Amino acid sequence: GAVVSQHPSWVICKSGTSVKIECRSLDFQATTMFWYRQFPKQSLMLMATSNEGSKATYEQGVEKDKFLINHASLTLSTLTVTSAHPEDSSFYICSAEGGQGRRNTEAFFGQGTRLTVV
Amino acid sequence: QKEVEQDPGPLSVPEGAIVSLNCTYSNSAFQYFMWYRQYSRKGPELLMYTYSSGNKEDGRFTAQVDKSSKYISLFIRDSQPSDSATYLCAMTGGTSYGKLTFGQGTILTVHP
């Protein structure tokens, strides 16, 4: 299957600082990328959808000014958690949906980033 | 009420058992149904996807969808300890295969 790489795998940051998480599609061009958040023992909740070169679409209840998403190329999307607070501590997972010959019946997930805000 | 309901378990079975995992949903617009496996602190990996109602088999895994009942199932035959993981059902209306609504996930342990 296709490879989606997410970096870092885990990060600890101080309250009030910002953290950037990268999501890269390594062997295909991702026309659309998705960012999910997963709290312990809970399901993945979609935060936002990003298309290359355009503004992200955020799900209801997700603060767009707090969770900045940039999808500058067909292989890279970034999520920046600004002014992080302990309640932002969670597992953040990206997925990428492909074009350019990649069959569009599957989205490929990164390995996730565990963010701990102290 | 959540759009997708899934019993979180945990479910513990002996090696070799048949495992049945289920989800119910309320949104009749869902057309594509997936099952993902997630190991601890890892991203989900796709096991199977099914379009509309019917059965699909892949090795030891069988996925069933009953749209009339809004009920989907995943069966694992001859379960192995390596199958121990969290199993997530997910579904979408079809406009985007990546914009998924997930169930809570069922924690499965297969013990030797």
Boltz contact constraints between the chains, C-beta under 6 A:
constraints:
  - contact:
      token1: [A, 32]
      token2: [B, 98]
      max_distance: 6.0
  - contact:
      token1: [A, 34]
      token2: [B, 98]
      max_distance: 6.0
  - contact:
      token1: [A, 43]
      token2: [B, 102]
      max_distance: 6.0
  - contact:
      token1: [A, 43]
      token2: [B, 104]
      max_distance: 6.0
  - contact:
      token1: [A, 43]
      token2: [B, 105]
      max_distance: 6.0
  - contact:
      token1: [A, 44]
      token2: [B, 102]
      max_distance: 6.0
  - contact:
      token1: [A, 93]
      token2: [B, 43]
      max_distance: 6.0
  - contact:
      token1: [A, 95]
      token2: [B, 98]
      max_distance: 6.0
  - contact:
      token1: [A, 97]
      token2: [B, 97]
      max_distance: 6.0
  - contact:
      token1: [A, 97]
      token2: [B, 98]
      max_distance: 6.0
  - contact:
      token1: [A, 105]
      token2: [B, 97]
      max_distance: 6.0
  - contact:
      token1: [A, 106]
      token2: [B, 46]
      max_distance: 6.0
  - contact:
      token1: [A, 107]
      token2: [B, 97]
      max_distance: 6.0
  - contact:
      token1: [A, 107]
      token2: [B, 98]
      max_distance: 6.0
  - contact:
      token1: [A, 109]
      token2: [B, 43]
      max_distance: 6.0
  - contact:
      token1: [A, 109]
      token2: [B, 44]
      max_distance: 6.0
  - contact:
      token1: [A, 110]
      token2: [B, 43]
      max_distance: 6.0
  - contact:
      token1: [A, 111]
      token2: [B, 42]
      max_distance: 6.0
  - contact:
      token1: [A, 111]
      token2: [B, 43]
      max_distance: 6.0
  - contact:
      token1: [A, 112]
      token2: [B, 43]
      max_distance: 6.0
